[in-house]
Amino acid sequence: MKTWVKLYTEINRDPKMLRLTWAQRGIWSALLALAGEIDDQDEDGITGYVGPLDDVALLIRCDDDEFSEAIRAFAERGMVENREGILYLSRYVERQQRAPSNAREAVTERVQRHRRRQADGCNEDVTSLHAQCNEDVTRLQRGVTPSDSDSDSDSDSEADAERAAAAPQPRARAGPPRLQADARKDAPIIQAVREIMRAYPPKGVWDKLIRDICDPPDLAKMRVCYETWCARGYKPMNLAWLFEWYVQGIPPAGNGRKTTPARPQTMADVQTTEEALAIAAQYAPFNASPDWRPPT
């Protein structure tokens, strides 16, 4: 488990990030943190594994509808991958993996190379110079004395290498066991909803969908219900279009729970006397009230 992840400053100027809502940016930051906390690894290194979609929404405490809309926006921008219901961050490996020079094996090799230089670097032919290294001997032969800064830098580098070798290396921790994919996701109605909505329905209604919706589902009828539902301004992730409209039929426009009020007519729109009287009738309750006063 990692306690931090890298966050690149280009997030403030990347067009695909700038077109996300603030809520979606917050969800993306939570997904990065969750991937770092899980720190899933295979034989090639970190994987960017986050978990089953429904479980991820719960882990980052996000509303199912809002989470599904965010995942759809991320997928359109190539930021996430849905691998059979399991969520992965697409470029997590590229952005979060250690530099090769910081790998444990690379550090060990540098330390060993440094120690070999210490053991083999002294020239046996210059013992009178107190085992000065070849480079320093050459300088002395030319009449040049090595500077204090050179000696200090070499000493500091050697000390740093020795400390790195002596420090205990953290052991890679295996991530939490991966949850098995839910077998219900292969049910025809679940796959039909996923195809139409481009996302799985909330896991809590899977049993109800499998039990209440006829099998096999009529994909063409479902698509008409969903497209009409969205066209009338209802929330795309609300499944009432399936439980009500698909089963009982699509109600006439304006007969549902949500209607779009027509633009109120004004005197500027009046073409006939009848229309003027109709507008006047709308204000009759105000005119009949003794407390009504025209606006000042």
N, C-alpha and C positions, 0 to 999 in steps of 0.2 A: 504494500500500500504506500503510495506517495502522498506527501503532505502539501505538494505544490505542483503546478503545471505552468508551462510557458504561455504568456499572453503577448502576442506581437502588437507593436504600436500601429501597424498598418490597419488595424481594425477601425481606426477613426477616418480612414480615407478609402477603404475598399468599397466599391460601388455595391457589391452584393450584400454587404453588411449594412450599408447606409439605407438600403431599400427595405430593410426589416423594421418592424415596429420595435419600440423600446421593450415591450413585453417579450417579443421573440429574441431580442438580444440578451435579455436576462435568462431566458430558457437556454440559449446557446452557452452562456457562461456556466450555468449549472451543469450542463451535459459535459463540458470540458472537465469541471471539477470532479464529477462522478467517474468519468473515465480514468482520471488520475488516481482517484481513491481506490478503484477496483484494480488498476494496474495489471490487466490481464496480459499474459505472455505465453507464447508458444516457442517452438524450437528456433524461430527466426527473430524473436524479440517481442516487443509490445505489439498489440493488435488493434487497439482502438475500440475494443468491445465495451458496450454500455449495458446491454441486457435486453430482455423481452420488452416490447413497446409498452404494454400495460403496466408492467412493473416499474419501468423507468418513470412514467408519469407519477406514480405513487411515491417513488423514492425522492423526487425533486419537488414533491408537494404541489403538483400542477393540475389544474382542472383538465378533464379529459378532452373537452371540446377545444380549449385553447391549445393544449399540447398537440392534438392532431393537426390543427391548422399550422402550428409552428413547424412540425415535422414535414408537412407537405411543402412549406416554403423552403426549408432547408434542402429537401430532396431536389427541388427544382433548381437549386443553385449548386448541386453537387457536393453539399457539405456533409450529408449522411447517406448511409446505405442500409436498406432494409433487406436483410438476408433471411428469408423465411420467418419473418416475425421477430428477428433478433436485430437490434439496432447497433450499428458501428459508425464511428466518426471517420469520414473518408480519408482525410489527410493527417489524421492524428499521428500515425507512425512517422511520417515525413517531418512533421513539425515538432514532435516531442521527444524523439529518440536522442540518446546521448551522442556527442561527437565521437568519432572513432578514437581520437587521441585521449578521451577521458574514460575509455573502457578499462576495466580492471586489468585485462591482459596487457594492454598498451602501457599502463602505468608500471606494471611489474617488469615489462621488458626494458623500459627506460631506466628503472632502478638497477637492474642487473647489468645493463650496458655501462652505467656510471661506475658501478663497483669494479667491473672488469678494467675500465680505464684507470681506476685507482691502483689496481693490482699490477697492471702491465704497463702503465704509462711512464714509469720511472726508468731512466736509461742507466744501465749498469756501468757504462763507461764514464759516468760523471759522478762517482761516489764522493769525490772531494767537494762537490757542491751541495752536499747534504740531500741527495736524492731529489734534486729539482727536476721537474718534468722537462721533456724535450723542448717544448716551446719556450720555457723560461731559460733553458741552457742556451738556445740559439740567441735569445736577446742578450744574455750576458756576454756571449762571444762577440756580439756586435757592439758591445758597450752600452746596451740599453737595459736599464733596470726595470723590472715589471712594476707597474703602479700599484698603489694600495687599493684603488678602486677595482682593478682586475682581480686581485687576490680576494677582496671582499665578495665580489660577484661570484667567483668560483666557490668560495666557502658557503655562501648563501644557497647556491644551487645544489651543492652536495648535501647540505643540511636539509633542504626542502625534500630532496629525493629520498633521503634516509627516513625522514618523518613520514613521508607518504608510504614507504615500504612497511614501516613499523605499525602504522595505524590499521586497526581492524577494518576489513572491508565489509560493508553491509551485505548481507545475504539477500538474494532476490526472493521475495515472498510470492508464493503462488496466490493468484486471485481467488476470490470465493468460487465455490463450485458453480458451474453454469447450470441454470435452471433448464429442465427439459421442456421442449416446446409443447404447448397444449395440443393434444390430439384433436380437440374440437375445432381447431382452426381449419381443418380440412373438410368440414361439413359443407355441402353445396351452398347453403344459404349464406354462410359466413364468407365463403369465397366470392359469391355473387355481390354481396354488399361491398366487399373490398374492391372488386373490379369497378363498381359504379362510383363509389365515394373516394377511391384511391387511398383508402386507409381502412384498417380493421375497425369494426364497431367496438364500443367499450366491452371489456371482457365480462362485466357483470350481467350483460343481457344476452350472452351467447346461448345459454340454456333456453331462455324464452324464445329467441329466434328459431332455434332448432325445433322447439316444441310447437310453436304457434303458427309459423309460416309454412305453407304447403311445400311439399317436396316432390318433384324438383321445382325450384323457383322459376318463374317466368321472367327471364332477364330483360326482355323488351318492355314488358309492362312495368317492371321496377324502374327502368331507366326513364320512362315517361313520367312516372310519379315523382321521381327525384328531380328531374329537370323542371317540372312544373312547380314543385315545392320551392326550389331555389329562385325561379323566376318571379314568384309572388313575394319574395323578400323574407322568407323564413330562414332560420339558422341552418346552414348546410349540414351540421353534425347532429341535428335533432332527428331522431329516428321515427317521429310520428308519421312521416310520409310513408314509412314501411308498415308500421303496426296498424295505422288507420286507413290511409288512402289506398295502399296496395290491397288491403283486405276488403274494405267497404266501398271503394271507388273514390275518384277525385271529386270533391264538391265543386259547385260552381264558384267562379271568382267572386270574392266578397262575402261568401257564405262560411268562410273559415274563421279561425280565431284572430286573424290579423288582416286588416284591410287598409288600403292606402286611400286616405280621404282625398276627394277631388278638390281642385283649387277653387276657393270661394269666389263666387261671381261678384263683381263690383259694378258700380254705375258706369264705369268706362266700357263695360262689356254689353251694356243694355242696347238692344236693337228694337224692341217692341214695348208697348205699354204693359203687356202681360208680364214681361220680364221685370219691369220696374216695380210692379205691384208685388211680385214674388220676393224681390229683395226687401221691400218695405215690410213684408210680413215677417221676415226674420227678426226685425227689430221691434215688433209689436210688444213683446213682454217688457222691454225696457220703457217703451212709451207709456204702457199702462201702469207702471210702478210710480207711486207718488214721490219716491226718493230718487228717481232717476234724474240726472242732470247732464246736459251735454258737456263733453270735455272742454276744458278751457286751455 
